[in-house]
Amino acid sequence: MSERLDGQVAIVTGGGKGLGRTFALHLASLGAAVVVNNRHRVVDADGRSASDHVVDEIVAAGGRAVADHGDVSDPATSEALVAAALDTWGRLDICVTSAAVSAPQMFHSTTAENFAQVMAINVTGTALVAGAAMRVMRAAGHGRIVMVASTAGLHGEPTVSAYAASKGAVIALGRTAAAEGARRGVLTNVLLPYATTQMTEQNMDPRFAASMRAELVAPVVGALVDPASTLNGQVVVAAGAGLRVADAVEGGTVLLPDSPTLTGAQLAELLGRSRSGPFHTYEHAQEAFQDFAAELA
């Protein structure tokens, strides 16, 4: 069970629908005050949008929340979200970046406009909000950031090349933020969820749709933002009743032949030997480089 978050203040982007909504509701149920962000695209007859309705749910349950309707790709939104937390409750402890779009297109058919839109929301939007939150958290000496990515960013996925590229970037961004923030008490982890949401329901295998409820992933977020947690730089795949840890892995080191040329067959053989050797994981790229260089020295 997640620890209580009484007195903590959180920002959740994409918090009006799908996974973001469940994250906002879960954090609020643990006692956190929540700034619920979602783009003001679809409104009801009263002019209220998805984030407004999530705030209503939180308040009706006895929690604290305010809505924000900004587009995360707009730099003004990140500053507004941080200001909302500080002006309303005087602090900021948690940031969960869940806002994203998919916009499927085959790689060879992807337009510049499509690619730019996906990267702007999924990568730039994540970076702007998490970066603004981290500045406040570093100054305070504590904070927890969860960046929501996807296994598409680990493995690639047909028909969503821009989305896969953006989520790979978010994974690298999260690991970089983790390496930079730890000394100041700001810990960052990356969540790769599987869940049946409005974004995934059309492509979700019907055999698994019922067991992949979005709310089942929310406790993992609650654990990652636990003030007592020391987890940092973790990449966590979560769905239904289970989770997996994921990592960036390098194989064993093999030496190139003493020759000015290298054939495809030779390279395949070398890669096979590397794959069968000991695997290495690193906290960041400089650590990987130093280890590789030392083996070759």
C-alpha positions as CSV (number, residue, x, y, z in Angstrom):
1,M,0.0,0.0,0.0
2,S,1.3,3.5,-0.9
3,E,2.4,5.7,2.0
4,R,0.2,8.7,2.9
5,L,1.0,12.0,1.1
6,D,-0.6,14.4,3.6
7,G,0.7,17.9,3.2
8,Q,2.3,17.1,-0.2
9,V,1.5,19.0,-3.3
10,A,1.5,17.5,-6.8
11,I,1.2,18.5,-10.4
12,V,-0.3,15.9,-12.8
13,T,-0.3,16.7,-16.5
14,G,-2.8,15.0,-18.8
15,G,-4.8,14.6,-15.6
16,G,-8.2,14.9,-17.0
17,K,-8.5,11.6,-18.8
18,G,-7.1,8.0,-18.9
19,L,-4.0,7.2,-16.8
20,G,-3.4,10.9,-15.8
21,R,-6.9,11.0,-14.3
22,T,-6.3,7.9,-12.2
23,F,-2.9,9.2,-11.1
24,A,-4.5,12.5,-10.0
25,L,-7.3,10.7,-8.1
26,H,-4.9,8.3,-6.5
27,L,-2.5,11.0,-5.2
28,A,-5.4,13.0,-3.9
29,S,-6.8,9.9,-2.1
30,L,-3.4,9.6,-0.4
31,G,-3.7,13.1,0.9
32,A,-1.9,15.2,-1.7
33,A,-3.2,18.4,-3.0
34,V,-3.2,18.2,-6.8
35,V,-2.9,20.7,-9.7
36,V,-4.8,18.8,-12.4
37,N,-3.7,19.8,-15.9
38,N,-5.5,18.9,-19.2
39,R,-5.8,20.9,-22.4
40,H,-9.1,22.7,-22.6
41,R,-10.3,21.0,-25.8
42,V,-13.7,19.4,-25.0
43,V,-16.1,21.2,-22.7
44,D,-19.6,20.4,-21.4
45,A,-22.7,22.6,-21.7
46,D,-21.4,24.7,-18.8
47,G,-18.0,25.3,-20.4
48,R,-16.2,22.9,-18.1
49,S,-13.5,20.5,-19.3
50,A,-12.0,17.2,-18.2
51,S,-9.7,18.6,-15.6
52,D,-12.5,20.5,-14.0
53,H,-14.5,17.3,-13.6
54,V,-11.5,15.5,-12.0
55,V,-11.1,18.4,-9.6
56,D,-14.8,18.1,-8.7
57,E,-14.3,14.4,-8.0
58,I,-11.4,15.1,-5.7
59,V,-13.1,17.8,-3.8
60,A,-16.3,15.8,-3.5
61,A,-14.2,13.1,-1.8
62,G,-12.8,15.6,0.7
63,G,-9.5,16.3,-1.2
64,R,-7.9,19.4,-2.5
65,A,-7.3,20.2,-6.1
66,V,-7.3,23.0,-8.7
67,A,-7.6,22.8,-12.5
68,D,-5.3,24.0,-15.2
69,H,-6.2,24.0,-18.9
70,G,-2.9,24.9,-20.5
71,D,-1.1,23.1,-23.4
72,V,2.1,21.6,-22.0
73,S,4.0,22.4,-25.1
74,D,3.5,26.1,-24.3
75,P,6.3,27.3,-22.0
76,A,3.8,29.5,-20.2
77,T,1.9,26.4,-19.0
78,S,4.8,25.0,-17.0
79,E,5.3,28.3,-15.2
80,A,1.6,28.5,-14.6
81,L,1.4,25.0,-13.1
82,V,4.3,25.7,-10.7
83,A,2.7,29.0,-9.8
84,A,-0.6,27.3,-9.1
85,A,1.0,24.9,-6.7
86,L,3.0,27.6,-4.9
87,D,0.3,30.3,-4.8
88,T,-2.4,27.9,-3.6
89,W,-0.5,25.7,-1.2
90,G,3.0,27.2,-0.8
91,R,5.0,24.2,-2.0
92,L,5.6,21.6,-4.7
93,D,6.7,18.1,-3.9
94,I,5.5,15.9,-6.8
95,C,5.3,16.1,-10.6
96,V,3.8,13.5,-12.8
97,T,4.0,14.2,-16.5
98,S,1.3,12.1,-18.2
99,A,0.2,14.4,-21.0
100,A,0.8,12.8,-24.4
101,V,-0.7,12.2,-27.9
102,S,-0.2,9.3,-30.3
103,A,-1.1,10.5,-33.8
104,P,-0.4,7.2,-35.6
105,Q,1.3,7.3,-39.0
106,M,3.6,4.8,-40.7
107,F,7.2,6.0,-40.6
108,H,7.5,6.5,-44.4
109,S,4.3,8.5,-44.4
110,T,4.9,10.7,-41.3
111,T,4.6,14.4,-42.1
112,A,6.7,17.0,-40.6
113,E,3.7,18.6,-39.0
114,N,2.6,15.3,-37.3
115,F,6.1,14.6,-36.0
116,A,6.5,18.1,-34.7
117,Q,3.2,18.0,-32.9
118,V,3.9,14.7,-31.2
119,M,7.4,15.7,-30.1
120,A,6.2,19.1,-28.9
121,I,3.6,17.6,-26.5
122,N,5.3,14.4,-25.5
123,V,8.9,15.5,-25.2
124,T,9.0,19.3,-25.0
125,G,5.9,19.3,-22.8
126,T,7.4,16.8,-20.5
127,A,10.7,18.6,-20.3
128,L,9.2,22.1,-19.7
129,V,6.9,21.0,-16.9
130,A,9.4,18.6,-15.2
131,G,12.2,21.2,-15.6
132,A,10.1,24.0,-14.0
133,A,9.1,21.6,-11.1
134,M,12.7,20.5,-10.6
135,R,13.9,24.1,-10.2
136,V,11.6,24.6,-7.3
137,M,12.3,21.1,-5.9
138,R,16.1,21.6,-6.0
139,A,15.8,24.8,-4.1
140,A,13.7,23.1,-1.5
141,G,16.0,20.1,-1.3
142,H,13.3,17.5,-2.0
143,G,11.0,16.3,-4.7
144,R,9.7,13.4,-6.7
145,I,9.2,13.3,-10.5
146,V,7.6,10.6,-12.5
147,M,7.8,10.8,-16.3
148,V,5.3,8.6,-18.1
149,A,6.7,7.0,-21.2
150,S,5.9,3.8,-23.0
151,T,7.5,0.5,-24.0
152,A,7.2,1.8,-27.5
153,G,10.2,4.0,-26.5
154,L,12.2,0.8,-25.6
155,H,11.3,-1.5,-28.4
156,G,9.7,0.7,-31.1
157,E,6.2,0.1,-32.4
158,P,4.9,-0.1,-36.0
159,T,2.6,2.7,-37.1
160,V,3.5,5.1,-34.3
161,S,7.1,6.1,-35.2
162,A,6.8,9.6,-33.9
163,Y,5.2,8.4,-30.6
164,A,7.8,5.7,-30.2
165,A,10.6,8.2,-30.8
166,S,9.1,10.7,-28.3
167,K,8.8,8.1,-25.6
168,G,12.3,6.9,-26.1
169,A,13.4,10.5,-25.6
170,V,11.3,10.7,-22.4
171,I,13.1,7.7,-21.0
172,A,16.5,9.2,-21.7
173,L,15.3,12.5,-20.3
174,G,14.1,10.9,-17.1
175,R,17.4,9.0,-16.5
176,T,19.3,12.3,-17.1
177,A,17.1,14.2,-14.6
178,A,17.6,11.4,-12.1
179,A,21.4,11.7,-12.4
180,E,21.3,15.5,-12.0
181,G,18.7,15.8,-9.2
182,A,19.8,13.1,-6.8
183,R,22.3,15.3,-4.9
184,R,19.6,17.9,-4.2
185,G,17.1,15.3,-3.0
186,V,15.1,15.3,-6.2
187,L,14.5,11.8,-7.4
188,T,13.1,11.0,-10.9
189,N,11.8,7.7,-12.3
190,V,10.1,6.7,-15.5
191,L,6.9,4.7,-15.8
192,L,6.0,2.6,-18.8
193,P,2.3,1.7,-18.3
194,Y,0.0,-0.6,-20.2
195,A,-3.7,0.3,-19.7
196,T,-7.0,0.4,-21.5
197,T,-7.7,4.1,-22.0
198,Q,-9.3,6.3,-24.7
199,M,-5.9,6.3,-26.4
200,T,-5.4,2.6,-26.4
201,E,-8.8,0.9,-26.4
202,Q,-9.1,0.6,-30.2
203,N,-5.9,-1.4,-30.4
204,M,-6.0,-3.2,-27.1
205,D,-6.3,-7.0,-27.4
206,P,-9.8,-7.7,-26.1
207,R,-8.5,-10.7,-24.1
208,F,-6.6,-8.3,-21.8
209,A,-8.7,-5.1,-21.9
210,A,-10.6,-5.8,-18.7
211,S,-7.5,-6.7,-16.7
212,M,-5.6,-3.7,-17.9
213,R,-7.6,-1.1,-16.0
214,A,-5.9,2.2,-15.6
215,E,-6.5,2.5,-11.9
216,L,-4.4,-0.6,-11.3
217,V,-1.2,1.3,-12.4
218,A,-1.8,4.2,-10.0
219,P,-0.4,2.6,-6.9
220,V,3.0,2.3,-8.6
221,V,3.0,6.1,-9.1
222,G,2.0,6.5,-5.4
223,A,5.0,4.4,-4.4
224,L,7.4,6.2,-6.7
225,V,6.5,9.6,-5.2
226,D,6.6,8.3,-1.6
227,P,8.8,10.9,0.3
228,A,10.6,8.0,2.0
229,S,11.4,6.2,-1.2
230,T,15.0,6.2,-2.4
231,L,14.3,4.9,-5.9
232,N,15.9,7.0,-8.6
233,G,16.5,6.5,-12.3
234,Q,14.3,3.4,-12.4
235,V,12.3,2.5,-15.5
236,V,9.3,0.6,-14.5
237,V,6.8,-1.3,-16.7
238,A,3.5,-1.7,-15.0
239,A,0.1,-3.1,-16.0
240,G,-2.8,-4.9,-14.3
241,A,-1.5,-6.9,-11.4
242,G,2.2,-6.8,-12.2
243,L,5.3,-4.9,-13.1
244,R,8.8,-5.3,-14.6
245,V,11.9,-3.3,-14.2
246,A,13.5,-2.2,-17.5
247,D,17.0,-0.9,-18.2
248,A,19.4,0.3,-20.8
249,V,21.8,-2.6,-21.3
250,E,25.2,-3.0,-23.0
251,G,26.6,-6.4,-23.8
252,G,30.1,-7.7,-23.3
253,T,33.1,-6.0,-24.9
254,V,34.7,-7.7,-27.9
255,L,37.8,-6.4,-29.9
256,L,37.6,-5.5,-33.5
257,P,39.9,-7.4,-35.9
258,D,43.2,-5.9,-36.8
259,S,42.0,-5.0,-40.3
260,P,41.1,-1.8,-42.1
261,T,37.8,-3.4,-43.3
262,L,34.9,-5.2,-41.7
263,T,32.3,-7.3,-43.4
264,G,28.7,-7.7,-42.5
265,A,29.3,-11.3,-41.6
266,Q,32.2,-10.4,-39.3
267,L,30.1,-7.7,-37.6
268,A,27.3,-10.1,-37.0
269,E,29.7,-12.6,-35.4
270,L,31.1,-9.9,-33.2
271,L,27.7,-8.7,-32.1
272,G,26.8,-12.3,-31.3
273,R,29.8,-12.6,-29.0
274,S,29.0,-9.3,-27.3
275,R,25.4,-10.5,-26.7
276,S,26.7,-13.7,-25.1
277,G,29.1,-11.8,-22.8
278,P,28.4,-10.2,-19.5
279,F,25.8,-7.4,-19.6
280,H,26.4,-4.0,-18.2
281,T,24.1,-1.3,-16.9
282,Y,25.1,2.2,-16.0
283,E,23.5,5.3,-14.3
284,H,24.5,7.6,-17.2
285,A,26.5,7.8,-20.4
286,Q,29.8,9.1,-18.9
287,E,29.9,6.1,-16.6
288,A,29.4,3.8,-19.6
289,F,32.1,5.5,-21.6
290,Q,34.7,5.3,-18.7
291,D,34.0,1.6,-18.3
292,F,34.2,0.9,-22.1
293,A,37.4,3.0,-22.5
294,A,39.0,1.2,-19.5
295,E,38.3,-2.2,-21.0
296,L,40.0,-1.1,-24.3
297,A,43.0,0.5,-22.6
